Amino acid sequence: MSTRILLVEDEEPVRTMTAFALEKAGFTVEQAETVKQAERYLQDGLPDLLLIDWMLPDVSGIEFARRLSREETTREIPLIMLTARGEESDKLHGFEAGFDDYITKPFSPRELVARIKAVLRRSSAQTAEGVLQAEELVLDPTSHRLTANGEALEVGPTEYRLLHFFMSHPERVYSRSQLLDRVWGSNVYIEERTVDVHIRRLRKALSEQGFDRFIQTVRGAGYRFSTKA
Ligand code: CA
């Protein structure tokens, strides 16, 4: 089955050219001119990726991205923003609205396809439903089960998501704001100390079997999941 892309772009020539290039590269493309139209498409089925123009006539691309990353059903869909040169580039660098990459117009079809493939690769690595294991700590996303030394561990939904993220991204340090972006999906309404609260709960649950040592504080930087001391 080919990868489905929803392209939200109000400029007809850009939209047509982009859709043509993507279809030529083997993608299935749905086209929308406005966020309203795009939202109608989303009700009929979710695409594998969204390409969203920054400047749209009804709702801005950035606001649309925020909405998508707030919703449980759409938060995992990778988003790439299309921008005009020089447009709000500083804000874009923050990636705070939840998009995964952006590309500046005019872009070459080849560059766009390469970016899309890179984003899809990253996202499928993140959402892989394989069993995650670190020593005798095992998280099974299919059954939503967490076991340590063969014993079932109970954790809250946020602690579960946090641990899932950590176990699929081991040996890397994440700041509190990065964790908010990646685990909560948006850092607009949540304070950074919320992360500490959930880290504490997660450690407490893991400490039953002595695996709290995997959740490591990196002074001045954030947190890391590691099986090394
Ligand atoms: Ca536009």
Residues whose N, C-alpha, C, O or C-beta is under 5 A from the ligand:
A	BS01	CA	D10 E11 D53 M55 L56
